[in-house]
Amino acid sequence: MTNNPSIDFYNNPELKFSGDIPTGRTGWRSPSNIALVKYWGKKPVQIPQNPSVSFTLSRSYTETLVEYSPAGHEGMEVTFYFDGKPNDEFGRKTKTFFENLKNIFPFLDQLKFTILSKNTFPHSAGIASSASGMSALALALCDMEQKYFNTLSREEDFFQKASYIARLGSGSASRSVYGGLTIWGQTEALPGTSDLYACPVTSGIHPDFLSYQDSILLVDTGQKKVSSRVGHGLMDKNPFAKQRFGQARENIKSLLNAMTSGDIETFINITESEALTLHAMMMTSNPYYLLLKPNTLNIIERIFDFRNFKNIPVSFTLDAGPNVHLLYPDGYKSRVMPFIENELAPFLSHNGYIDDEVGNGPEKLMKD
């Protein structure tokens, strides 16, 4: 495959059932991810204004089962269950997503879908639930294409297309299709990268970063007041946007160099700066808005103190929400966990924290 297929590269009118329309199901478990260099701001058709790089997580994931059968005279139907309950909003969004994919997967219009999905972490609270959810759906659709049309037999092609499809639903979802460290967006830092799908960083990373820990400190698990979609749109007129996009491009180069050499101090400086810059872009948008909470800042202050006084390389990053991702090498876990339990727990919601780490990527839930 070419590294930069055009937007309609995957359009294929042949992907349509010509005989009996099947009944079946497929299911995928797909993880969330946490961006280290942030993507915030986009061009049309989900193209990023700057490249981003993320850790794919292990225990923060979505499990999605897609059941399908022949559609009736009205064409495609979608019924969505989230955590065992009907969710009309998710159903409408998924149907719109599928409608927009009909040039790529013409068979969608021939089917009726029942989708059952659940998360291991709070939804819409700034922990990239759209990344895990949309990537699971994209993997399921590519799985159906391969099963009935045998067009994605090469693993590389399968996951590249899944990343492309996931991107159309949620930009960050393109990165959840792969495990470990993943880049989305064209960058000189890694040959073969693209704005249209993510690419895994498969070699050269220092061992310290291969098992990095991420304790997700749940400050507030309520739904965000400003969605990521709206936030991305506000970057179009942000007076600092151009400088921000250039900063991110340079930070990716520096971060990859640090993660190759094992330079944890530079890793900390870049990732913490990226987290604060993300929220600075929110606070300098028009209209401006604030997703941080007082306890977000209380936790960050204590992370600074703990790192300085104990000489332990803990650091933080933030997603588009108030919750704090506490990052640290695996070898320090026995010393960091008491810090969480004794010093940070008073600032957390009743949901506490999620003990997570870098993971291996999606898994298929059932065999054909």
N, C-alpha and C positions, 0 to 999 in steps of 0.2 A: 504493500500500500504506500501511496505517496504520503509524505509527512504533513502536507497542508492541503487536504482535499477541499474543494470548494463547498459551499454551503449545501448544494444539492448533490454532493458526491455519492451519497448513499441511496438516492432515489432509485427505486427498482420496481417497475410495474409488474414484473414476473412473480413477485412474492405475493401471490394470491391463490387461494384454493380453487382448483378447476374441477375437482370431483367432490367426493364426500367431505363435508366440513367436520373437523374432528371435535371430540370432547376430551378434555384432559386437564392437567394441572401442572404447575411448576412452582417451586419455591426457592427463595434465596435469603440468606442472612448477609446483610451488608453493613459494614461499620460506619460510624461517624468518623470525622477527622478534625484535627485542630491545625489551623494554618499558623505557620511560624512567620512567614512573610505574607502579609494580608492582601486579599483581593477585595477592593472596595471601589466600585465605579466600573461601568461597562458600556460597550457600544452595542448597537442592535444585534439581535439574534445571539445573545449571551456570549459576546466576545469580551474578554477582560481588557481593561485599560492598562493593566500591568500584570506580569506573571506572578504566581504565588507558589509557595511550597508548604507542604503539610506533613505531619505525622498521621498515619492511619491508626486508629485506636483498636483495641481488642475487645473490651467488654461493653462498650457503648455502641449498640447496634440495633438495627431494625430487622425483624423477620417478617417477610411478606410471602403469602401464599396466593397465587393467581390461578383461579379455576375458570375454565372457559368452555363454551358450548356454542352450537350454531345460533346466530342472531335471528330474530324474527323479522317481520316486514319493515319494522322501523329502523333496522340497521343496528349499529353498535350500541350496547347498553353497558353501564358500569354501576355496580353496587359495591360500596366500600364499607368494611367493618374495621374499626380501630379499637384495639383492646376489647374485642368481643361485642362491641356495640355499633349499630349503624351510625355512619358519619356522613351526612349528606354533603357537607362542605368539601371533605376530602374526595367524595365521589365526583362532585362537579369539577373540581380541579384536575382529577385524574382523567376524566372524560375529555376535558379541554386539551390536556397534554396528549392523549391518544389521538384526538382529532387532528392535532398539528403534526402528527407523525404518519399520517395515512399515505403520503407519498413515499415514505421510507418503508413502512410496513402496510401495504395495501390490504393484507388479510385482517387487519383490525376491524374493518367495517363489516366483516362477515361473522363477527363473534359477539357473544354476550359474556361479560366478565363479572365474577364475584371475587373481590379482593379482600383478604383478611390480613391485617397488619398489626404489629405490636412493637413497642420499643422497650429497651432496658433502661431508659433514661427519660426525663421529662421532655415533652414536646413543646416546641415554640418558645423555649426559654433561653435561646442563645447557645445551644450545644449542637448545632448543625444537624437537626433532625431531618431537614430537607435533603441534606447530603446523603444520609443513610437511606432514607425512604425512596428518593428518586433513583439512586443507584441500584437499589434492589429491584425496582420496577424495570429499569433499563436492562438489567441482567436477565430478568424473566423474559422480556420480549426477544432478546437475542437468543436465549435458550430455545424459544419457540421457533424462531427462524431456522436455527441449526437443526432442530429435530425434524421439521417438516420439509425444509428446502435444501439442507446440507450445504449451505453457502459460507459457513463460518467454522470450518473444521480445524483451521489453524488457531491455536490458542491466542496467538498475538493478534490475529484479526478479530477474534471474538471479543476480547477485552477492549481493544481500541474502539470498536464500534459501540460497545456498551458505554464506554466513557463519553463518546461523542453524543449518544442519545441522552445519557444522564445529564450532560451539560445543558441540553435544551430545556430540561425541567428545573435544574438548579445548578448554577455554575460550579459551586464547590462540590457537587455530587460527582463531577468528572473525576475528582481525586480519590473518591472512596472506592472506586473500582479496583484499585491496587493496594497492596499492603506496603508497610514500611514508609519510606520517604518518597513523596510524589510531587512532581511539578506540573502545574497547568499554566500555559501561556508561553509564547515563544520567547526564548532568552538565549543570549550568547553563552550563558553559563553551562548549558548542556545541549549538545547537538541533537537534532531530531525533535525538539520540543515544538509544540503547536498551540495556537489559540483555540483549536477546535476539539481537542481532547487532551487528557493528562498523560504523562509519561512517568513510569517508575524510575527511581534512581537505584540501579541494581548493583552498582559496584563502587568501590573507593571510599565508602563511608567508614569512619573510625568505629571500632567495636563498641565504644562507650555509648554511641547513639543508637545502636541497633536494638537495645533493650531499655530505652529510656522510659521512665515512669511519668505518668500524668494522673495526679490525684485531682479530680474535678470537684472543687469546693462549691457547693450549691448554696449561694447566698439568697437567691430568690428564684423560684421555679415558676412564677406566674408568666403569662404570655406577655411578650414585649409590647410596649406601647407604640413603637414604630417598627414596622416590618423591615426585613433586609431589603426587600424589593424597593420600598420607598426610599430607604437609605442610599441604595445604589443610585437611584434616580437623582437625588439631591446633590450628588457629586458633579453633575453636569454644570452646575453654576457655582460650585464651591471655589472661592478665590485662591485656595491653596492646592487645588487638584493637580495642576500641571507639575508643581514641585513634588507633590506626593508620589505621583506615578514614576517620576525619575528616581526618587529615593528608593522606592521598592525595587526597581530594576538593579540598582547598585547593591542593595542589601542582599538580593539573591546571590550575586556573585560572591560577596564577602561571607555570607552564611555557608555556602557550599564549601568554600575554602576552609572555613573553621571546622566544619563537620568532617572534612577529609583529614585534616591534621590532628583533630582531637582537641581543638582550642575551645574549651568550655567557657572561658571568660568572654571571648568574642561572641559565642553563641548566646550567652546570657544578655550581653549588651544589645545585640541586634533584636532578639525576640522580645525583650521587654520594651525597647523603643518602638517596635512595630505595634505592640499591643496598645501603647499609649497614643501613638499616632492615629491608629484606627479610631479611637474614641475622640481624639482631637478633631478629626474630620467631621464627626457627628456634631460636635459642639460649635463648629464654625460653619455649618451648613445654614441655609436660609429657607425655611425656618430651622432654627437650631433645636437640638434635643439632647437629652442626657439619659443613657441607659445604665450608667454606674449607680451603685447604691452606697450609702455611708459605710456599710460593712465591707464592700469591695475595697475601699480605701484603707479601712482598718486592717484588713488581711494583708494588703500590699505592704503597708508600713512594717508589719511584723515579719514578713518575708525578708525585707531589707535588713532588719535587725538580726534575725536569725542567721542570715548568710554572713553578715559582718562579724558577729560575736562568736559564732560557732565554726566559722571558716568551712561551711558546707555549701556546695554549689547548687542550692535551690534557686529557682527563678519562677517567674510567672508569665503567663500570657492570658489574653482575654479574647473571647469571641464577641459577636455582636450582642452582648448582654452583660449582666452584672456578675456572672459566675466566674470564678478564678480557676485557671488551670495551673496547678503547682507542678513544675517540671523539675526532674532531678535524675541523676544516674542511678541505675539499679543498685549499685554497691552501697548506697547511702540509705537504703530504704529503712533499715532497722533503726536509724537515728532520726529519720524524718517523720515516721508514723507517730511517735510520741509527741512531736511538735504539733502535728495536726490535731491529735486527740486532746492535748492539754492546753494549747494556746490558741488554736484557730477555731475549734469546735463552738465556742460561745458566739461566734459571728455567723454561724451557718443556720440555714432554715431547718425545719424538722426533717427534711430529706437527707441532711448530713452531707456526705461526699461519696463519690464513685472512685474506687481504687482501680485505676486503669493503667495501661501501658501501650507501647507501640505494638501493633498487631500485624497479622499476616494477610489481611484482606478478606474479601467475601468468600462465602461457602455456599455450595448448593445444598438445599435441605433434603432433597430426595433424588433417588436414582431413577433413570428412565426404565 
